């Protein structure tokens, strides 16, 4: 066996071993969660990969499989998941199952009653003190025993060591938090509940905890939750995924995820608070994307034509200077430009001697954003145009000159059509990128200015920033609604791109 084939065999064994390790890592949680369908897919995919790559012959599918896997993992699955979520009410208050909602409602209603057990509390975490999941270490002064408490319940902690006052000083696998660290996690500590048979254990400050009883209880017979402190009954509404009191028309905050059909799509057009400004934002969105592409392309093309001449000295210096904005982190440059447009101390007003409130008016704010995007985008178009120009054979322009064409005529009739064939797909992708250019809006104007009658729809909002504000910025996250509008945006961009690619194919036919 030659050295090359030996190295190839070793590489194949290593890669297949890596695939097997990934499959095992995916299978373990799927088995624990009893996700048998997904487990079957993982097993079949792993077997198929082994069969393909253990073949001694060089078959084309060996080269197709990796790309197909990445396509499914990073394109197909996210798109399918987004579409699936768009038909649900998934979001804050509607994340888990109905059973999870019942447990959350009952544990949240826990109140201390006379004679309930009180514990000495030590806060601990299984990871980083600032972000890791919280665990309660509970010392019972009567039994002298220590227990660990989390969302799953109580477990004994025989190996825990305590001080004379009952504070836990050591717990295997856990990091105990000092007072300052625990105070920084006070919101997590307050919201923590450890379920027990009689109710739940909740923190009372940072050093004490109590076992209380729930004032809200679920009755499966009526499929309802009763608040014993007020006598109010909340009946399950499986269409909304909420417990509702029909008499007072109130609901409990905690719900569960249900399928709502086309409700999210209907809301996009029927809800006046959403659809009222939709058409105006859509028009500005198209204008922003088209103007960004056209201005940056023609500016980049002109610079590329100028710097494509071999007679120009210091070509490398000029090219590096032009590409410099493209090489800088865009989010940092957006923040710099935002400060440059500041009314009081911005560089632009200082140099021009003006006091224009750039972000205070709709059209001045839009002009400022287009200027920022122009500065960020034309270096990319310069690189694209320069590469396309250098790929066009010079004998074609020379032949046009021999036929009597002037330089501009040769460029218009020969060079520019050939250039469009090369760059048209990139212009379409640039349009799609700018249509969803969230960063340039969020880091400069954040959608402002806002009209007095609608604080949700700003004068510079694109659809993507408008949807972000509707779905996440107010009233908690509404992932189902955000997914529905994302699908609508995808359909708009896909339609425009399809038309553009058909025009590109027409250009290729003309230039054959």
Secondary structure, 3 states (H helix, E strand, C coil): CCHHHHHHHHHHHHHHHHHHHHHHHHHHHHHHCCCHHHHHHHHHHHHHHHHHHCCCCCCCHHHHHHHHHHHHHHHHHHHHHHHHHHCECCECCECCCHHHHHHHHHHHCEECCCCCCEEEEEEEECCCCCCCCEEEEEEECCCCCEEEEECCEEEECCCCEECCCCCEEECCCCEECCHHHHHHCHHHHHHCEEECCCCEEEEECCCEEEEEEECEEEECCCCEEEECCCCEEEEEECCCCEEEECCCCEECCCCCCCECCCHHHHHHHHCHHHHCCHHHHHHHHHHHHHHHHHHHHHHHHHHHHHCCCCCCCCHHHHHHHHHHHHHCCHHHHHHHHHHHCCCCCCHHHHHHCCCCCCCCCHHHHHHHHHHHHHHHHHHHHHHHHHHHHHHCCHHHHHHHHHCCCCHHHHHHHHHHHHHHHHHHHHHHHHHHHHHCCHHHHHCCCCCCCEECCEEEEECCCCHHHHHHHHHHHCCCCCHHHHHHHHHHHHHHHHHHHHHHHHHHHHHHHHCC
